[in-house]
């Protein structure tokens, strides 16, 4: 069961401005990466559940967060159907992120008052998502559309909250472009989850990049 309401999750997304994206099939590695993000100031994590038995890792990771990382909002991404969304919500997911707009996922999430963020790429999809109760829409793939697309959307729909994922990096130039265009927050994966020369996650660098990104976002007026 979710620890945070959908409005609380939306507020944390708006206040923090950054949602780290991460997946690994080893629970101990996942705990270390999650803590590095937390120590860097992140208070949300989208576990991009793309591997076998991902639900088992997420369940243990959520228990760890509840026990050791106060205020950490755990969510799941890459969810493609209502059954998977229901499973992850039963394991404590506080928000569900999808690569596409799926009305079946909207229904099961709304029933439990869990925030869901569907991947949208047109104004029609965004409007439909909002009609289905979406608080923050995911612009995906963000790099394909860019900040100018966000500006265009907010022209006729200034009430829309957008989270681009893909094409976001922890640099001032990149983040300034997105937030000046009017995004509510950004999702960041590979550009944040730095690995060392041996292919292992560089925890110190992940913590540092997370802290830097959040500082840049705050300095931009978030």
C-alpha positions in Angstrom: 0.0 0.0 0.0 1.2 3.5 -0.9 2.8 5.5 2.0 2.0 8.8 0.3 -1.2 10.2 -1.4 -1.1 11.2 -5.0 -1.3 14.9 -4.1 1.7 14.4 -1.7 3.7 12.7 -4.4 2.9 15.5 -6.9 4.0 18.1 -4.4 7.3 16.3 -3.8 7.9 16.1 -7.5 7.2 19.9 -7.9 9.3 20.8 -4.8 12.3 18.6 -5.7 12.2 18.9 -9.4 14.1 15.7 -10.0 13.0 12.1 -10.3 16.0 9.7 -10.6 15.4 6.6 -12.8 17.1 3.3 -12.0 16.9 -0.4 -12.4 19.2 -3.3 -11.2 18.3 -6.9 -10.5 20.5 -7.1 -7.4 18.9 -5.8 -4.2 22.1 -4.9 -2.5 23.3 -2.8 -5.4 19.9 -1.2 -5.7 20.0 -0.2 -2.0 23.4 1.5 -2.4 22.3 3.4 -5.5 19.0 4.5 -3.8 20.9 5.7 -0.7 23.4 7.6 -2.9 20.5 9.4 -4.6 18.9 10.0 -1.2 22.1 11.4 0.3 22.3 13.7 -2.7 18.9 15.2 -1.8 16.5 13.2 -4.0 13.3 12.3 -2.3 11.8 10.2 -5.2 12.9 7.2 -7.1 11.4 5.7 -10.2 12.4 2.0 -10.3 12.3 1.2 -14.0 11.2 -2.4 -13.6 12.3 -3.9 -16.9 14.0 -7.1 -15.8 12.8 -10.5 -14.7 11.6 -10.7 -11.1 11.8 -6.9 -10.9 8.8 -6.9 -8.5 10.7 -8.9 -6.0 13.6 -6.4 -6.0 11.2 -3.5 -5.8 9.4 -5.0 -2.8 12.6 -5.4 -0.8 13.9 -1.9 -1.9 10.7 -0.3 -0.7 10.9 -2.0 2.7 14.5 -0.7 2.9 13.4 2.8 2.0 10.6 2.8 4.6 12.9 1.6 7.3 16.1 3.6 6.5 15.3 6.5 4.3 12.6 8.7 5.8 10.5 10.6 3.2 11.8 8.7 0.2 8.9 8.3 -2.2 9.2 5.0 -4.2 7.6 4.6 -7.5 7.8 2.2 -10.5 8.3 3.0 -14.2 8.1 1.1 -17.5 4.7 -0.3 -16.4 2.7 -1.5 -19.4 -0.5 -2.9 -18.1 -3.0 -2.7 -15.3 -2.0 -6.1 -13.8 1.6 -5.0 -13.4 0.5 -1.7 -11.9 -1.7 -3.4 -9.3 1.1 -5.8 -8.4 3.6 -2.9 -7.8 1.0 -0.9 -5.8 0.5 -3.9 -3.6 4.3 -3.8 -3.0 4.1 -0.2 -1.9 4.5 1.8 -5.1 3.6 5.5 -4.5 3.4 6.4 -8.1 3.2 4.5 -11.5 4.9 5.7 -14.6 4.1 4.3 -18.1 5.8 4.7 -21.5 2.4 5.1 -23.1 -1.1 6.3 -22.3 -3.1 3.3 -21.0 -6.6 3.9 -19.7 -6.6 0.5 -17.9 -3.7 1.7 -15.7 -5.4 5.0 -15.1 -8.4 3.1 -13.7 -6.5 0.9 -11.3 -4.3 3.7 -10.0 -7.3 6.1 -9.6 -9.1 3.5 -7.7 -6.3 3.4 -5.1 -5.7 7.2 -5.3 -2.1 6.5 -6.5 -0.4 9.0 -8.8 0.2 7.8 -12.3 2.2 9.5 -15.0 1.6 8.3 -18.6 4.1 8.8 -21.5 2.5 11.3 -23.9 3.7 12.8 -27.1 0.8 14.9 -28.5 -1.5 17.5 -27.1 -4.4 15.1 -27.6 -2.8 12.4 -25.5 -2.0 15.0 -22.8 -5.5 16.3 -22.7 -6.9 12.7 -22.6 -4.5 11.9 -19.7 -5.8 14.9 -17.8 -9.4 13.9 -18.4 -8.5 10.6 -16.8 -7.2 12.3 -13.7 -3.5 12.6 -14.4 -1.7 15.2 -12.3 1.7 15.2 -14.0 2.2 13.9 -17.6 5.4 12.3 -18.7 6.8 13.7 -22.0 8.5 10.8 -23.6 11.0 10.6 -25.2 11.8 14.1 -24.0 14.8 14.5 -26.1 12.8 14.0 -29.3 10.5 16.9 -28.5 12.6 19.3 -26.5 11.8 22.4 -24.5 10.1 24.2 -27.4 7.4 21.5 -27.4 6.7 22.1 -23.8 6.3 25.8 -24.5 3.9 25.1 -27.3 1.8 22.8 -25.0 1.6 25.3 -22.2 0.4 28.0 -24.5 -3.2 26.6 -24.8 -2.9 24.6 -21.6 -1.1 26.6 -18.9 -2.5 24.3 -16.2 -0.6 21.2 -17.6 2.2 19.8 -15.5 4.9 18.1 -17.5 7.8 15.8 -16.6 10.2 15.1 -19.5 12.2 11.9 -19.4 14.9 11.1 -21.9 17.2 13.9 -23.1 17.7 15.3 -19.6 21.2 15.8 -18.2 22.5 17.3 -14.9 24.0 20.4 -16.5 22.8 24.0 -16.0 22.3 24.5 -19.8 20.1 21.5 -20.2 18.1 22.0 -17.0 17.7 25.7 -17.6 16.2 24.9 -21.0 13.6 22.6 -19.6 12.6 24.6 -16.6 12.5 27.9 -18.4 10.1 26.2 -20.9 7.8 25.5 -17.9 8.3 21.8 -16.9 7.2 20.8 -13.4 10.0 18.3 -12.9 12.4 16.1 -14.9 13.2 12.4 -14.9 16.8 11.5 -15.2 18.3 8.0 -15.7 21.6 7.2 -17.5 23.0 10.7 -17.2 22.7 10.4 -13.4 23.6 6.7 -12.8 27.3 7.1 -13.5 29.5 4.0 -13.7 33.2 3.6 -13.1 35.8 2.1 -15.5 34.9 -1.4 -14.3 31.2 -1.0 -15.0 30.2 -0.6 -11.4 28.0 2.2 -10.2 30.1 5.1 -8.9 28.1 5.9 -5.7 30.0 9.0 -4.9 29.5 10.4 -8.4 25.8 9.5 -8.3 25.4 11.4 -5.0 27.4 14.3 -6.4 25.4 14.5 -9.7 22.1 14.3 -7.8 23.1 17.1 -5.5 24.3 19.2 -8.3 21.1 18.7 -10.4 18.9 19.6 -7.5 20.9 22.7 -6.6 20.7 23.9 -10.2 17.0 23.3 -10.3 16.5 25.2 -7.0 18.6 28.1 -8.3 16.4 28.3 -11.4 13.6 29.3 -9.1 11.9 25.9 -8.3 
